[in-house]
Amino acid sequence: MIRKVISFGILFSLLLVYTLVYTEEYIAKAVLTIPFGEADSLLGFIPPVAEIGQNGDTLHFELGEAASSWDVQGGKFYVVDGVKANILVYDLNGKYIKSIGKWREETDEVEVKAVSGKIKKIKPSHIGRRPNIPGVIYGDENEKKYFERVGDIAVDGNGNIYVTARYNEERDWPSRKGKTYTASAYGLMKFSPEGKLLEIIDKFGEYGPEEIRDTDILFSDAYGNVGMSVGIKPEGSVFVEFDSQGRIIYMDKKNRPRRDGKGLYYEYKPLNNEKKIGSIDLLSFYVKDMKRNGIVDSFYILTEPQIRRSHFELDGEGNLYFDVGWALHKYDQKGNLLAIINPPRDTVRTFKHPMGGMGTVSKIMANGDIYYAYMSDQGFVVVKQELQPETKGQILRPAVKPEK
């Protein structure tokens, strides 16, 4: 009996050691919570609206609105208030610093130089009532704004702020010489860290303003570069990335840039014939050096089948993070599964689906820390998943070697 107890104790200890040692560990903590309200430092909020039929079925559902995009860079959080059409800035302790988006010019228009060389006249937008939601005010009707609508936001390594926005632009009237008219325009607006409108980016490499259909999917990496997807007529989308000096360092018509700490770009390479080992998928990648303008490495990893194979992110060491819904799977380049990272579920989400720019992979930093963002009943919440240094590089599940 004693021998059985000792044997069981040894076995239990070995299992405990395996569980504790051979896996990376993440600790989650809320780092930013912005409540809803009317003050300048609080988010505006329009609640969800549901129309229910006589049989109790949902005839129409309209999502609520508050935060629409966010970024973290250089020790600050930047949150887009989609209701009041401005940008709120916070420090890493969640303390409100300032807002960006109010018209600070004395005149009713400001001349801004565009990257294409053209001087554009931008007129302010006046935020008022939502016509389809009686009684809901999403800003001061007398307050002038830069934006009619704010899209995605990204911040570069120098603290410059980039916004995909709709704004009012004064244009020449071709058939009436000397006359102008005001029209809505789309573009990438660049602000200084202090909130001054610096320029409008309307040219990307060989593509000029007349070829730009729209701008979308704006993001920044952990190294201060800003990337985006640009809609081009009639070719479709082009992915562009430029550094904090505004220089284009990456352009590709197929692949969004994903970079490690050495400046190497990683791209998913679809296989002609999908390969599997049992229930495990084989995914192939190649690594490009843009300076040498060529492929310098390639590798494959074996993953779970539910992984969204083309949706992956990188940290500074080239570890890959895959979205499997409301969780991340982390692999090294040898195919070892290092961690399964679940976002915290201690707060009830107001919105059941990820918002634009706020999916499971909200932001992965160079050191492997992860930030999630979501709407809750308390407001807009950012949670940091912090990698514990003592567990770094420890394996949850070793790679399975493919059969020859």
DODOZA-360479 format. One record per residue (C-alpha): x, y, z; residue number from 1; residue in one letter. Coordinates in nm, 2 decimals. Layout:
BEGIN
+--------+--------+--------+-----+------+
!     px !     py !     pz !  nr ! rest !
+--------+--------+--------+-----+------+
!      X !      Y !      Z ! NUM !    a !
...
+--------+--------+--------+-----+------+
//
This chain:
BEGIN
+--------+--------+--------+-----+------+
!     px !     py !     pz !  nr ! rest !
+--------+--------+--------+-----+------+
!   0.00 !   0.00 !   0.00 !   1 !    m !
!   0.28 !   0.24 !   0.10 !   2 !    i !
!   0.46 !   0.15 !  -0.23 !   3 !    r !
!   0.15 !   0.23 !  -0.43 !   4 !    k !
!   0.11 !   0.57 !  -0.25 !   5 !    v !
!   0.48 !   0.65 !  -0.32 !   6 !    i !
!   0.45 !   0.55 !  -0.68 !   7 !    s !
!   0.13 !   0.75 !  -0.72 !   8 !    f !
!   0.30 !   1.05 !  -0.56 !   9 !    g !
!   0.60 !   1.03 !  -0.79 !  10 !    i !
!   0.38 !   1.00 !  -1.10 !  11 !    l !
!   0.17 !   1.29 !  -0.98 !  12 !    f !
!   0.48 !   1.50 !  -0.92 !  13 !    s !
!   0.61 !   1.42 !  -1.27 !  14 !    l !
!   0.28 !   1.52 !  -1.43 !  15 !    l !
!   0.27 !   1.84 !  -1.22 !  16 !    l !
!   0.63 !   1.93 !  -1.33 !  17 !    v !
!   0.54 !   1.86 !  -1.69 !  18 !    y !
!   0.23 !   2.08 !  -1.67 !  19 !    t !
!   0.41 !   2.37 !  -1.50 !  20 !    l !
!   0.75 !   2.36 !  -1.68 !  21 !    v !
!   0.69 !   2.26 !  -2.04 !  22 !    y !
!   0.46 !   2.55 !  -2.15 !  23 !    t !
!   0.48 !   2.92 !  -2.18 !  24 !    e !
!   0.27 !   3.11 !  -1.93 !  25 !    e !
!   0.07 !   3.43 !  -1.98 !  26 !    y !
!  -0.08 !   3.65 !  -1.71 !  27 !    i !
!  -0.38 !   3.87 !  -1.80 !  28 !    a !
!  -0.45 !   4.20 !  -1.65 !  29 !    k !
!  -0.68 !   4.49 !  -1.75 !  30 !    a !
!  -0.47 !   4.80 !  -1.83 !  31 !    v !
!  -0.73 !   5.04 !  -1.96 !  32 !    l !
!  -1.10 !   5.08 !  -1.91 !  33 !    t !
!  -1.28 !   5.38 !  -2.06 !  34 !    i !
!  -1.63 !   5.43 !  -1.94 !  35 !    p !
!  -1.91 !   5.57 !  -2.15 !  36 !    f !
!  -2.02 !   5.93 !  -2.10 !  37 !    g !
!  -2.05 !   6.28 !  -2.23 !  38 !    e !
!  -1.72 !   6.43 !  -2.10 !  39 !    a !
!  -1.43 !   6.48 !  -2.33 !  40 !    d !
!  -1.22 !   6.21 !  -2.16 !  41 !    s !
!  -1.51 !   5.95 !  -2.19 !  42 !    l !
!  -1.64 !   5.76 !  -2.49 !  43 !    l !
!  -1.96 !   5.85 !  -2.65 !  44 !    g !
!  -2.20 !   5.56 !  -2.67 !  45 !    f !
!  -2.50 !   5.46 !  -2.88 !  46 !    i !
!  -2.66 !   5.13 !  -2.75 !  47 !    p !
!  -2.75 !   4.84 !  -2.98 !  48 !    p !
!  -3.10 !   4.85 !  -3.13 !  49 !    v !
!  -3.30 !   4.53 !  -3.19 !  50 !    a !
!  -3.64 !   4.50 !  -3.37 !  51 !    e !
!  -3.83 !   4.20 !  -3.25 !  52 !    i !
!  -4.12 !   4.04 !  -3.44 !  53 !    g !
!  -4.45 !   3.91 !  -3.31 !  54 !    q !
!  -4.31 !   3.56 !  -3.29 !  55 !    n !
!  -4.01 !   3.68 !  -3.09 !  56 !    g !
!  -3.77 !   3.65 !  -3.38 !  57 !    d !
!  -3.52 !   3.93 !  -3.45 !  58 !    t !
!  -3.62 !   4.13 !  -3.76 !  59 !    l !
!  -3.33 !   4.38 !  -3.75 !  60 !    h !
!  -3.03 !   4.42 !  -3.53 !  61 !    f !
!  -2.80 !   4.73 !  -3.53 !  62 !    e !
!  -2.48 !   4.71 !  -3.34 !  63 !    l !
!  -2.41 !   4.98 !  -3.08 !  64 !    g !
!  -2.13 !   5.22 !  -3.14 !  65 !    e !
!  -1.84 !   5.36 !  -2.93 !  66 !    a !
!  -1.48 !   5.27 !  -2.99 !  67 !    a !
!  -1.41 !   5.17 !  -3.35 !  68 !    s !
!  -1.03 !   5.13 !  -3.36 !  69 !    s !
!  -0.72 !   5.16 !  -3.13 !  70 !    w !
!  -0.35 !   5.14 !  -3.11 !  71 !    d !
!  -0.07 !   5.13 !  -2.85 !  72 !    v !
!   0.27 !   5.28 !  -2.92 !  73 !    q !
!   0.54 !   5.46 !  -2.73 !  74 !    g !
!   0.39 !   5.43 !  -2.39 !  75 !    g !
!   0.04 !   5.56 !  -2.49 !  76 !    k !
!  -0.30 !   5.42 !  -2.59 !  77 !    f !
!  -0.49 !   5.58 !  -2.88 !  78 !    y !
!  -0.86 !   5.51 !  -2.90 !  79 !    v !
!  -1.10 !   5.62 !  -3.18 !  80 !    v !
!  -1.43 !   5.75 !  -3.05 !  81 !    d !
!  -1.66 !   5.66 !  -3.34 !  82 !    g !
!  -1.96 !   5.84 !  -3.18 !  83 !    v !
!  -1.80 !   6.18 !  -3.13 !  84 !    k !
!  -1.55 !   6.15 !  -3.42 !  85 !    a !
!  -1.23 !   6.21 !  -3.23 !  86 !    n !
!  -0.92 !   6.03 !  -3.09 !  87 !    i !
!  -0.86 !   5.99 !  -2.72 !  88 !    l !
!  -0.51 !   5.95 !  -2.58 !  89 !    v !
!  -0.42 !   5.78 !  -2.25 !  90 !    y !
!  -0.10 !   5.68 !  -2.08 !  91 !    d !
!  -0.02 !   5.31 !  -1.99 !  92 !    l !
!  -0.19 !   5.36 !  -1.65 !  93 !    n !
!  -0.52 !   5.45 !  -1.82 !  94 !    g !
!  -0.49 !   5.83 !  -1.74 !  95 !    k !
!  -0.65 !   6.06 !  -1.99 !  96 !    y !
!  -0.41 !   6.29 !  -2.17 !  97 !    i !
!  -0.59 !   6.47 !  -2.45 !  98 !    k !
!  -0.82 !   6.43 !  -2.75 !  99 !    s !
!  -0.73 !   6.49 !  -3.12 ! 100 !    i !
!  -0.98 !   6.58 !  -3.39 ! 101 !    g !
!  -1.11 !   6.92 !  -3.29 ! 102 !    k !
!  -1.07 !   7.20 !  -3.53 ! 103 !    w !
!  -0.82 !   7.44 !  -3.38 ! 104 !    r !
!  -0.78 !   7.68 !  -3.67 ! 105 !    e !
!  -0.94 !   8.03 !  -3.66 ! 106 !    e !
!  -1.05 !   8.01 !  -4.02 ! 107 !    t !
!  -1.32 !   7.78 !  -4.15 ! 108 !    d !
!  -1.08 !   7.60 !  -4.37 ! 109 !    e !
!  -0.71 !   7.49 !  -4.37 ! 110 !    v !
!  -0.47 !   7.43 !  -4.65 ! 111 !    e !
!  -0.29 !   7.10 !  -4.62 ! 112 !    v !
!  -0.01 !   6.97 !  -4.85 ! 113 !    k !
!  -0.08 !   6.62 !  -4.99 ! 114 !    a !
!   0.20 !   6.37 !  -5.07 ! 115 !    v !
!   0.10 !   6.40 !  -5.44 ! 116 !    s !
!   0.21 !   6.76 !  -5.42 ! 117 !    g !
!  -0.14 !   6.91 !  -5.44 ! 118 !    k !
!  -0.25 !   7.17 !  -5.18 ! 119 !    i !
!  -0.59 !   7.05 !  -5.04 ! 120 !    k !
!  -0.84 !   7.28 !  -4.87 ! 121 !    k !
!  -1.01 !   7.10 !  -4.58 ! 122 !    i !
!  -1.33 !   7.23 !  -4.44 ! 123 !    k !
!  -1.45 !   7.13 !  -4.09 ! 124 !    p !
!  -1.73 !   6.89 !  -4.02 ! 125 !    s !
!  -2.01 !   6.97 !  -3.78 ! 126 !    h !
!  -2.12 !   6.68 !  -3.57 ! 127 !    i !
!  -2.49 !   6.67 !  -3.49 ! 128 !    g !
!  -2.78 !   6.44 !  -3.42 ! 129 !    r !
!  -2.82 !   6.09 !  -3.56 ! 130 !    r !
!  -3.13 !   6.12 !  -3.79 ! 131 !    p !
!  -3.22 !   5.75 !  -3.74 ! 132 !    n !
!  -3.19 !   5.75 !  -3.36 ! 133 !    i !
!  -3.41 !   6.03 !  -3.22 ! 134 !    p !
!  -3.27 !   6.21 !  -2.92 ! 135 !    g !
!  -2.92 !   6.07 !  -2.95 ! 136 !    v !
!  -2.65 !   6.33 !  -2.97 ! 137 !    i !
!  -2.30 !   6.23 !  -3.07 ! 138 !    y !
!  -2.12 !   6.56 !  -3.02 ! 139 !    g !
!  -2.17 !   6.93 !  -2.98 ! 140 !    d !
!  -2.36 !   7.05 !  -3.29 ! 141 !    e !
!  -2.16 !   7.38 !  -3.28 ! 142 !    n !
!  -1.82 !   7.21 !  -3.25 ! 143 !    e !
!  -1.60 !   7.18 !  -3.56 ! 144 !    k !
!  -1.43 !   6.86 !  -3.63 ! 145 !    k !
!  -1.16 !   6.73 !  -3.87 ! 146 !    y !
!  -1.35 !   6.42 !  -3.94 ! 147 !    f !
!  -1.70 !   6.33 !  -4.06 ! 148 !    e !
!  -1.61 !   5.97 !  -3.97 ! 149 !    r !
!  -1.30 !   5.82 !  -3.83 ! 150 !    v !
!  -1.19 !   5.48 !  -3.95 ! 151 !    g !
!  -0.88 !   5.29 !  -3.84 ! 152 !    d !
!  -0.59 !   5.45 !  -3.64 ! 153 !    i !
!  -0.22 !   5.36 !  -3.63 ! 154 !    a !
!   0.08 !   5.54 !  -3.46 ! 155 !    v !
!   0.44 !   5.53 !  -3.59 ! 156 !    d !
!   0.76 !   5.52 !  -3.39 ! 157 !    g !
!   0.78 !   5.90 !  -3.37 ! 158 !    n !
!   0.43 !   5.93 !  -3.23 ! 159 !    g !
!   0.28 !   6.06 !  -3.55 ! 160 !    n !
!  -0.09 !   5.96 !  -3.58 ! 161 !    i !
!  -0.24 !   5.82 !  -3.90 ! 162 !    y !
!  -0.62 !   5.80 !  -3.95 ! 163 !    v !
!  -0.82 !   5.66 !  -4.24 ! 164 !    t !
!  -1.10 !   5.92 !  -4.24 ! 165 !    a !
!  -1.37 !   6.08 !  -4.44 ! 166 !    r !
!  -1.34 !   6.46 !  -4.44 ! 167 !    y !
!  -1.48 !   6.76 !  -4.63 ! 168 !    n !
!  -1.26 !   6.87 !  -4.92 ! 169 !    e !
!  -1.30 !   7.19 !  -5.13 ! 170 !    e !
!  -1.27 !   7.11 !  -5.50 ! 171 !    r !
!  -1.27 !   7.31 !  -5.82 ! 172 !    d !
!  -1.59 !   7.32 !  -6.03 ! 173 !    w !
!  -1.47 !   7.23 !  -6.38 ! 174 !    p !
!  -1.76 !   7.37 !  -6.57 ! 175 !    s !
!  -1.76 !   7.70 !  -6.36 ! 176 !    r !
!  -1.42 !   7.86 !  -6.36 ! 177 !    k !
!  -1.34 !   8.02 !  -6.03 ! 178 !    g !
!  -1.61 !   7.83 !  -5.85 ! 179 !    k !
!  -1.56 !   7.56 !  -5.59 ! 180 !    t !
!  -1.78 !   7.31 !  -5.41 ! 181 !    y !
!  -1.74 !   7.10 !  -5.09 ! 182 !    t !
!  -1.74 !   6.72 !  -5.12 ! 183 !    a !
!  -1.66 !   6.42 !  -4.90 ! 184 !    s !
!  -1.32 !   6.26 !  -4.96 ! 185 !    a !
!  -1.14 !   5.96 !  -4.82 ! 186 !    y !
!  -0.77 !   5.95 !  -4.74 ! 187 !    g !
!  -0.50 !   5.89 !  -4.49 ! 188 !    l !
!  -0.46 !   6.19 !  -4.26 ! 189 !    m !
!  -0.13 !   6.23 !  -4.07 ! 190 !    k !
!  -0.12 !   6.42 !  -3.74 ! 191 !    f !
!   0.17 !   6.52 !  -3.53 ! 192 !    s !
!   0.19 !   6.39 !  -3.17 ! 193 !    p !
!   0.05 !   6.72 !  -3.06 ! 194 !    e !
!  -0.25 !   6.68 !  -3.28 ! 195 !    g !
!  -0.17 !   6.91 !  -3.57 ! 196 !    k !
!  -0.27 !   6.80 !  -3.92 ! 197 !    l !
!   0.06 !   6.76 !  -4.11 ! 198 !    l !
!  -0.04 !   6.62 !  -4.45 ! 199 !    e !
!  -0.27 !   6.39 !  -4.64 ! 200 !    i !
!  -0.12 !   6.08 !  -4.79 ! 201 !    i !
!  -0.28 !   6.03 !  -5.13 ! 202 !    d !
!   0.00 !   5.87 !  -5.32 ! 203 !    k !
!   0.15 !   5.53 !  -5.27 ! 204 !    f !
!   0.44 !   5.45 !  -5.49 ! 205 !    g !
!   0.33 !   5.46 !  -5.85 ! 206 !    e !
!  -0.04 !   5.50 !  -5.76 ! 207 !    y !
!  -0.17 !   5.85 !  -5.74 ! 208 !    g !
!  -0.50 !   6.01 !  -5.61 ! 209 !    p !
!  -0.69 !   5.93 !  -5.93 ! 210 !    e !
!  -0.63 !   5.56 !  -5.88 ! 211 !    e !
!  -0.71 !   5.54 !  -5.51 ! 212 !    i !
!  -1.05 !   5.39 !  -5.45 ! 213 !    r !
!  -1.03 !   5.36 !  -5.07 ! 214 !    d !
!  -0.80 !   5.31 !  -4.78 ! 215 !    t !
!  -0.85 !   5.03 !  -4.53 ! 216 !    d !
!  -0.70 !   4.80 !  -4.27 ! 217 !    i !
!  -0.46 !   5.05 !  -4.11 ! 218 !    l !
!  -0.22 !   4.90 !  -3.85 ! 219 !    f !
!   0.12 !   4.95 !  -3.69 ! 220 !    s !
!   0.39 !   4.70 !  -3.59 ! 221 !    d !
!   0.60 !   4.69 !  -3.28 ! 222 !    a !
!   0.89 !   4.86 !  -3.45 ! 223 !    y !
!   0.71 !   5.19 !  -3.54 ! 224 !    g !
!   0.62 !   5.11 !  -3.90 ! 225 !    n !
!   0.27 !   5.17 !  -4.03 ! 226 !    v !
!   0.10 !   4.96 !  -4.29 ! 227 !    g !
!  -0.23 !   4.96 !  -4.47 ! 228 !    m !
!  -0.44 !   4.82 !  -4.75 ! 229 !    s !
!  -0.51 !   5.06 !  -5.04 ! 230 !    v !
!  -0.79 !   5.00 !  -5.29 ! 231 !    g !
!  -0.66 !   5.06 !  -5.64 ! 232 !    i !
!  -0.87 !   5.10 !  -5.96 ! 233 !    k !
!  -0.92 !   4.86 !  -6.13 ! 234 !    p !
!  -0.66 !   4.62 !  -5.99 ! 235 !    e !
!  -0.79 !   4.56 !  -5.63 ! 236 !    g !
!  -0.59 !   4.60 !  -5.31 ! 237 !    s !
!  -0.23 !   4.68 !  -5.26 ! 238 !    v !
!  -0.06 !   4.64 !  -4.92 ! 239 !    f !
!   0.18 !   4.92 !  -4.83 ! 240 !    v !
!   0.41 !   4.97 !  -4.53 ! 241 !    e !
!   0.62 !   5.28 !  -4.46 ! 242 !    f !
!   0.85 !   5.37 !  -4.17 ! 243 !    d !
!   0.83 !   5.66 !  -3.92 ! 244 !    s !
!   1.01 !   5.89 !  -4.18 ! 245 !    q !
!   0.73 !   5.83 !  -4.43 ! 246 !    g !
!   0.94 !   5.62 !  -4.66 ! 247 !    r !
!   0.77 !   5.32 !  -4.83 ! 248 !    i !
!   0.96 !   5.00 !  -4.73 ! 249 !    i !
!   0.71 !   4.74 !  -4.86 ! 250 !    y !
!   0.46 !   4.70 !  -5.14 ! 251 !    m !
!   0.28 !   4.39 !  -5.24 ! 252 !    d !
!  -0.05 !   4.31 !  -5.42 ! 253 !    k !
!  -0.11 !   3.99 !  -5.24 ! 254 !    k !
!   0.04 !   3.98 !  -4.89 ! 255 !    n !
!   0.00 !   4.20 !  -4.59 ! 256 !    r !
!   0.35 !   4.28 !  -4.43 ! 257 !    p !
!   0.44 !   4.08 !  -4.12 ! 258 !    r !
!   0.79 !   4.14 !  -3.99 ! 259 !    r !
!   1.02 !   4.00 !  -3.72 ! 260 !    d !
!   1.28 !   4.19 !  -3.52 ! 261 !    g !
!   1.55 !   4.14 !  -3.79 ! 262 !    k !
!   1.34 !   4.31 !  -4.06 ! 263 !    g !
!   1.25 !   3.99 !  -4.24 ! 264 !    l !
!   0.91 !   3.95 !  -4.38 ! 265 !    y !
!   0.70 !   3.63 !  -4.35 ! 266 !    y !
!   0.44 !   3.52 !  -4.60 ! 267 !    e !
!   0.21 !   3.22 !  -4.60 ! 268 !    y !
!   0.26 !   3.00 !  -4.90 ! 269 !    k !
!  -0.05 !   2.80 !  -4.99 ! 270 !    p !
!   0.03 !   2.44 !  -5.09 ! 271 !    l !
!  -0.10 !   2.30 !  -5.42 ! 272 !    n !
!  -0.20 !   1.98 !  -5.24 ! 273 !    n !
!  -0.30 !   2.02 !  -4.88 ! 274 !    e !
!  -0.09 !   1.79 !  -4.66 ! 275 !    k !
!  -0.19 !   1.64 !  -4.33 ! 276 !    k !
!  -0.05 !   1.41 !  -4.07 ! 277 !    i !
!  -0.36 !   1.25 !  -3.91 ! 278 !    g !
!  -0.58 !   1.54 !  -3.81 ! 279 !    s !
!  -0.29 !   1.80 !  -3.82 ! 280 !    i !
!  -0.24 !   2.04 !  -4.11 ! 281 !    d !
!   0.10 !   2.12 !  -4.27 ! 282 !    l !
!   0.14 !   2.49 !  -4.33 ! 283 !    l !
!   0.43 !   2.64 !  -4.54 ! 284 !    s !
!   0.59 !   2.98 !  -4.51 ! 285 !    f !
!   0.88 !   3.16 !  -4.67 ! 286 !    y !
!   1.09 !   3.45 !  -4.54 ! 287 !    v !
!   1.19 !   3.75 !  -4.76 ! 288 !    k !
!   1.46 !   4.00 !  -4.72 ! 289 !    d !
!   1.34 !   4.32 !  -4.89 ! 290 !    m !
!   1.69 !   4.47 !  -4.90 ! 291 !    k !
!   1.83 !   4.16 !  -5.08 ! 292 !    r !
!   1.50 !   4.14 !  -5.27 ! 293 !    n !
!   1.46 !   3.77 !  -5.24 ! 294 !    g !
!   1.36 !   3.47 !  -5.04 ! 295 !    i !
!   1.62 !   3.38 !  -4.78 ! 296 !    v !
!   1.45 !   3.10 !  -4.59 ! 297 !    d !
!   1.14 !   2.87 !  -4.59 ! 298 !    s !
!   0.99 !   2.64 !  -4.33 ! 299 !    f !
!   0.67 !   2.46 !  -4.24 ! 300 !    y !
!   0.48 !   2.40 !  -3.92 ! 301 !    i !
!   0.21 !   2.15 !  -3.82 ! 302 !    l !
!  -0.10 !   2.30 !  -3.67 ! 303 !    t !
!  -0.45 !   2.22 !  -3.56 ! 304 !    e !
!  -0.70 !   2.22 !  -3.85 ! 305 !    p !
!  -0.92 !   2.49 !  -3.70 ! 306 !    q !
!  -0.64 !   2.75 !  -3.74 ! 307 !    i !
!  -0.71 !   3.03 !  -3.99 ! 308 !    r !
!  -0.40 !   2.96 !  -4.18 ! 309 !    r !
!  -0.36 !   3.30 !  -4.37 ! 310 !    s !
!  -0.43 !   3.50 !  -4.05 ! 311 !    h !
!  -0.11 !   3.50 !  -3.84 ! 312 !    f !
!   0.10 !   3.75 !  -3.66 ! 313 !    e !
!   0.47 !   3.76 !  -3.55 ! 314 !    l !
!   0.67 !   3.87 !  -3.25 ! 315 !    d !
!   1.03 !   3.99 !  -3.26 ! 316 !    g !
!   1.18 !   3.64 !  -3.26 ! 317 !    e !
!   0.96 !   3.51 !  -3.55 ! 318 !    g !
!   0.72 !   3.31 !  -3.33 ! 319 !    n !
!   0.38 !   3.27 !  -3.51 ! 320 !    l !
!   0.04 !   3.34 !  -3.36 ! 321 !    y !
!  -0.27 !   3.19 !  -3.52 ! 322 !    f !
!  -0.63 !   3.29 !  -3.46 ! 323 !    d !
!  -0.86 !   3.00 !  -3.37 ! 324 !    v !
!  -1.16 !   3.21 !  -3.27 ! 325 !    g !
!  -1.14 !   3.36 !  -2.93 ! 326 !    w !
!  -0.80 !   3.21 !  -2.86 ! 327 !    a !
!  -0.44 !   3.22 !  -3.00 ! 328 !    l !
!  -0.21 !   2.93 !  -3.07 ! 329 !    h !
!   0.16 !   3.02 !  -3.05 ! 330 !    k !
!   0.42 !   2.82 !  -3.25 ! 331 !    y !
!   0.79 !   2.85 !  -3.30 ! 332 !    d !
!   0.94 !   2.80 !  -3.64 ! 333 !    q !
!   1.03 !   2.44 !  -3.56 ! 334 !    k !
!   0.66 !   2.37 !  -3.53 ! 335 !    g !
!   0.65 !   2.34 !  -3.15 ! 336 !    n !
!   0.33 !   2.46 !  -2.99 ! 337 !    l !
!   0.44 !   2.70 !  -2.71 ! 338 !    l !
!   0.11 !   2.82 !  -2.57 ! 339 !    a !
!  -0.27 !   2.84 !  -2.61 ! 340 !    i !
!  -0.36 !   3.19 !  -2.51 ! 341 !    i !
!  -0.72 !   3.26 !  -2.41 ! 342 !    n !
!  -0.85 !   3.61 !  -2.36 ! 343 !    p !
!  -1.00 !   3.68 !  -2.01 ! 344 !    p !
!  -1.38 !   3.62 !  -1.99 ! 345 !    r !
!  -1.44 !   3.79 !  -1.66 ! 346 !    d !
!  -1.65 !   4.07 !  -1.82 ! 347 !    t !
!  -1.97 !   4.04 !  -2.02 ! 348 !    v !
!  -1.92 !   4.17 !  -2.37 ! 349 !    r !
!  -2.19 !   4.41 !  -2.49 ! 350 !    t !
!  -2.10 !   4.30 !  -2.85 ! 351 !    f !
!  -2.08 !   3.93 !  -2.91 ! 352 !    k !
!  -1.87 !   3.96 !  -3.23 ! 353 !    h !
!  -1.52 !   4.12 !  -3.27 ! 354 !    p !
!  -1.54 !   4.47 !  -3.38 ! 355 !    m !
!  -1.34 !   4.60 !  -3.68 ! 356 !    g !
!  -0.97 !   4.62 !  -3.59 ! 357 !    g !
!  -1.04 !   4.44 !  -3.26 ! 358 !    m !
!  -1.03 !   4.08 !  -3.33 ! 359 !    g !
!  -0.85 !   3.81 !  -3.13 ! 360 !    t !
!  -0.51 !   3.94 !  -3.25 ! 361 !    v !
!  -0.54 !   4.30 !  -3.13 ! 362 !    s !
!  -0.17 !   4.37 !  -3.09 ! 363 !    k !
!   0.13 !   4.15 !  -3.05 ! 364 !    i !
!   0.45 !   4.33 !  -2.92 ! 365 !    m !
!   0.81 !   4.24 !  -3.01 ! 366 !    a !
!   0.86 !   4.07 !  -2.67 ! 367 !    n !
!   0.56 !   3.85 !  -2.70 ! 368 !    g !
!   0.32 !   4.04 !  -2.49 ! 369 !    d !
!  -0.03 !   4.06 !  -2.63 ! 370 !    i !
!  -0.31 !   4.33 !  -2.60 ! 371 !    y !
!  -0.67 !   4.25 !  -2.65 ! 372 !    y !
!  -0.95 !   4.51 !  -2.68 ! 373 !    a !
!  -1.32 !   4.47 !  -2.66 ! 374 !    y !
!  -1.65 !   4.65 !  -2.56 ! 375 !    m !
!  -1.81 !   4.55 !  -2.23 ! 376 !    s !
!  -2.09 !   4.67 !  -2.01 ! 377 !    d !
!  -1.84 !   4.89 !  -1.83 ! 378 !    q !
!  -1.70 !   5.05 !  -2.14 ! 379 !    g !
!  -1.40 !   5.00 !  -2.37 ! 380 !    f !
!  -1.15 !   4.76 !  -2.21 ! 381 !    v !
!  -0.79 !   4.68 !  -2.31 ! 382 !    v !
!  -0.63 !   4.37 !  -2.15 ! 383 !    v !
!  -0.26 !   4.29 !  -2.15 ! 384 !    k !
!  -0.15 !   3.92 !  -2.17 ! 385 !    q !
!   0.20 !   3.94 !  -2.03 ! 386 !    e !
!   0.45 !   3.66 !  -2.11 ! 387 !    l !
!   0.62 !   3.54 !  -1.80 ! 388 !    q !
!   1.00 !   3.55 !  -1.86 ! 389 !    p !
!   1.08 !   3.23 !  -1.67 ! 390 !    e !
!   0.86 !   3.02 !  -1.90 ! 391 !    t !
!   0.97 !   3.17 !  -2.23 ! 392 !    k !
!   1.06 !   2.91 !  -2.49 ! 393 !    g !
!   0.91 !   2.62 !  -2.30 ! 394 !    q !
!   0.72 !   2.38 !  -2.51 ! 395 !    i !
!   0.35 !   2.28 !  -2.47 ! 396 !    l !
!   0.36 !   2.02 !  -2.74 ! 397 !    r !
!   0.66 !   1.91 !  -2.95 ! 398 !    p !
!   0.64 !   1.92 !  -3.32 ! 399 !    a !
!   0.54 !   1.61 !  -3.51 ! 400 !    v !
!   0.78 !   1.53 !  -3.79 ! 401 !    k !
!   0.60 !   1.47 !  -4.13 ! 402 !    p !
!   0.64 !   1.14 !  -4.30 ! 403 !    e !
!   0.88 !   1.13 !  -4.60 ! 404 !    k !
+--------+--------+--------+-----+------+
//
